[in-house]
Amino acid sequence: MPTIRASSRTLALVTGAGSGVGRATTLRLLRAGWNVAASGRRAETLRETAGLVPAAQRARLQLLPCDLADPEAIQRLAARAARIHGRIDALVNAAGHNIPQRSLELLSPEDYRAVMAANVDGVLALVQAVLPAMRRAGHGTIVNVGSEAGRQASAKSGAAYVISKFGLTGLTQTINAEERDRGIRACCVFPGDIDTALLAKRPTAPSPEARARMLQPEDVAECIWFALSLPARANVEEILVRPSRPWTG
């Protein structure tokens, strides 16, 4: 198959588009000429993303609020996104959640379920919702934004987050195992620390000096763009990206 090239119809559905990596990915894809269905839980943050888009690109952006904890809303999101251009060429799962009380000692069943619902259950439901359109087209790329905590457990990340990101790793591998013969490929990006709003959920907020050494959302968006822009005959299944000079203070 040829590379998926930007056209008047090429569409990527991006979750978590109201902030962080999802926002940076939305802006990156628009600059590359793609159409983007930008989804997030809160309409106001999606509008903030739209406010960063140059006027010449705004016609290629659609804002589709969706709570990924709601299975029916996920089905509506996928159907609406496919209706916009008659196809879904790519899905980028950039939404994520964590909680402050994250250690095994403090983790509550309610917090555990909330993290799993956002980081695994909603992603799985959305993947299943977009796969029929990709199968009909005979192509599609799914990029899941995981974490280095999905390769090696980290006390800093917390039990629920680690479990959820290991689950996302397994989901990505399953997509490749089951769907590659249909022309569908998947990549899991494993970032180290990223300077995003999710850091506010840590029990102790990182210092400004530590944040300055972290990855920026745009760094991870470039990894996502690489996975999406490869010729369809190639698939980079995993990308591990870490700060080149991590904070050790």
C-alpha positions in Angstrom: 0.0 0.0 0.0 1.2 3.6 -0.6 1.8 6.1 2.1 -1.4 7.8 3.4 -0.9 11.3 2.0 -2.8 14.4 3.2 -5.8 15.1 1.0 -9.2 16.9 1.4 -10.5 13.8 3.0 -7.6 12.4 5.1 -8.8 12.3 8.7 -7.2 11.6 12.1 -9.3 11.3 15.3 -7.2 12.6 18.3 -8.3 12.1 21.9 -7.1 14.3 24.7 -6.9 17.1 22.3 -7.8 19.8 24.8 -4.3 19.8 26.3 -0.8 18.3 26.4 0.2 15.7 23.9 -3.3 15.5 22.3 -3.3 19.3 21.7 0.3 19.2 20.3 -0.6 16.3 18.0 -3.7 18.1 16.7 -1.7 21.2 15.8 1.1 19.0 14.2 -1.4 17.1 12.0 -3.1 20.3 10.9 0.2 21.8 9.9 0.9 18.6 7.8 -2.4 19.1 5.9 -4.5 16.5 7.7 -8.1 16.9 8.8 -8.4 16.4 12.5 -11.4 15.4 14.6 -10.3 16.7 18.0 -11.9 15.0 21.0 -11.7 15.7 24.7 -13.8 15.5 27.8 -14.3 19.3 28.1 -15.6 21.5 25.3 -13.9 24.6 26.8 -10.3 23.1 26.5 -11.0 22.0 23.0 -12.0 25.6 22.1 -8.7 26.7 23.6 -6.9 24.3 21.3 -8.9 25.7 18.4 -7.8 29.2 19.3 -4.2 28.2 18.6 -5.0 27.1 15.1 -4.1 29.5 12.3 -7.2 30.8 10.4 -6.1 29.0 7.2 -6.2 25.6 9.0 -9.5 26.0 10.9 -11.7 24.5 8.3 -9.9 21.2 8.7 -10.6 21.0 12.4 -13.7 19.6 14.0 -14.2 19.7 17.8 -16.0 16.6 19.2 -16.3 16.5 23.0 -16.6 13.0 24.4 -16.3 11.4 27.8 -14.3 8.2 27.2 -15.9 6.7 30.3 -19.2 6.6 28.5 -19.4 3.6 26.0 -22.4 5.1 24.1 -20.6 8.4 23.7 -17.6 6.6 22.3 -19.8 5.0 19.7 -21.3 8.3 18.7 -17.8 9.9 18.6 -16.5 7.3 16.1 -19.6 7.4 14.0 -19.5 11.2 13.9 -15.8 11.3 13.0 -16.3 8.8 10.2 -19.2 10.8 8.8 -17.2 14.0 8.5 -15.0 12.7 5.7 -16.3 9.2 5.1 -13.3 7.6 6.6 -10.9 7.5 9.6 -7.3 7.1 8.5 -5.7 7.4 11.9 -6.6 7.2 15.6 -4.4 8.8 18.2 -5.2 7.9 21.8 -3.6 10.7 23.8 -6.1 11.1 26.6 -4.8 10.0 30.0 -5.6 10.1 33.7 -3.8 9.6 37.1 -4.6 10.3 40.7 -2.6 11.8 43.6 -3.3 8.9 46.0 -1.5 6.4 43.8 0.6 4.1 45.9 -0.5 0.6 46.7 -0.9 1.7 50.3 -3.3 4.5 49.4 -5.0 3.5 46.2 -8.8 3.2 46.5 -11.0 0.9 44.4 -12.8 4.0 43.0 -9.6 5.7 42.0 -8.3 2.5 40.4 -11.4 2.1 38.3 -11.3 5.7 37.2 -7.7 5.3 35.9 -8.4 2.1 34.2 -11.6 3.5 32.6 -9.7 6.5 31.1 -6.4 4.8 30.2 -7.5 1.3 29.0 -11.3 0.7 28.9 -12.1 3.9 26.9 -9.2 3.3 24.6 -10.2 -0.3 23.9 -13.8 0.8 23.2 -12.7 3.5 20.8 -10.3 1.2 19.0 -13.2 -1.3 18.5 -15.4 1.5 17.3 -13.1 2.7 14.6 -11.8 -0.6 13.4 -14.8 -1.4 11.1 -14.2 1.8 9.1 -10.5 1.0 8.8 -11.2 -2.6 7.8 -13.5 -1.4 5.0 -10.9 1.0 3.8 -8.1 -1.6 4.0 -5.8 0.7 5.9 -5.4 2.6 9.2 -2.9 3.6 11.8 -3.6 3.6 15.6 -1.1 5.3 17.9 -1.5 4.8 21.6 0.3 7.2 23.9 1.6 5.0 26.7 4.4 5.7 29.2 7.8 4.3 30.1 5.8 3.0 33.1 4.1 0.7 30.7 7.5 -1.1 30.1 9.0 -0.9 33.7 7.0 -0.3 36.8 7.6 3.0 38.6 6.6 3.9 42.2 6.5 7.5 41.0 3.7 6.7 38.5 1.6 4.7 40.9 0.0 1.2 40.8 -3.1 2.0 38.8 -1.3 4.0 36.1 1.4 1.4 35.7 -1.2 -1.4 35.3 -3.2 0.7 32.8 -0.1 1.5 30.7 1.0 -2.1 30.7 -2.5 -2.9 29.4 -2.1 -0.3 26.7 1.1 -2.0 25.6 -0.8 -5.3 25.3 -3.6 -3.7 23.4 -1.2 -2.2 20.9 0.5 -5.6 20.4 -2.9 -7.2 20.0 -4.0 -4.8 17.3 -0.9 -5.6 15.3 -1.3 -9.4 15.8 -4.9 -9.4 14.7 -5.2 -6.6 12.2 -1.9 -6.4 10.3 -3.3 -8.6 7.5 -6.1 -6.1 6.9 -3.6 -3.3 6.4 -4.0 -1.8 9.9 -1.0 -1.0 12.0 -0.5 0.2 15.6 2.3 1.9 17.5 2.7 2.5 21.2 4.8 5.6 22.2 6.5 5.3 25.6 7.4 8.8 26.8 9.3 9.5 29.9 8.4 12.6 32.0 6.4 15.2 30.0 5.8 18.7 31.1 2.0 18.6 31.0 -1.0 19.4 33.3 -1.0 15.8 34.5 2.0 16.6 36.7 -0.4 18.5 39.0 -1.8 15.1 40.0 1.5 14.0 41.5 1.6 13.8 45.3 4.5 16.3 45.1 4.6 18.7 42.2 7.9 18.8 40.3 10.1 21.9 40.6 10.4 24.4 37.7 13.9 23.1 37.2 12.7 19.5 36.9 10.0 20.6 34.4 12.6 22.4 32.3 14.4 19.1 31.8 11.3 17.1 30.8 10.0 16.3 27.4 7.6 18.8 25.9 4.2 17.7 24.4 5.6 18.8 21.0 8.4 16.2 21.3 5.9 13.4 21.7 3.8 14.8 18.9 6.8 14.4 16.6 7.1 10.8 17.5 3.4 10.3 16.7 3.8 12.1 13.4 6.7 9.8 12.6 4.6 6.7 13.2 1.7 8.1 11.1 3.8 9.3 8.2 5.8 6.1 7.5 4.9 4.3 4.2 2.2 1.8 4.8 4.6 -1.1 4.1 6.4 -0.2 7.3 5.3 -0.1 11.0 7.2 1.2 13.9 5.5 -0.8 16.7 7.1 0.9 19.7 8.8 4.2 20.3 10.6 4.9 23.6 11.4 8.6 24.1 13.0 10.0 27.2 14.5 13.4 28.2 18.1 13.5 27.0 19.2 15.1 30.3 16.8 14.0 33.1 16.5 16.0 36.3 18.4 14.4 39.1 18.2 17.1 41.7 
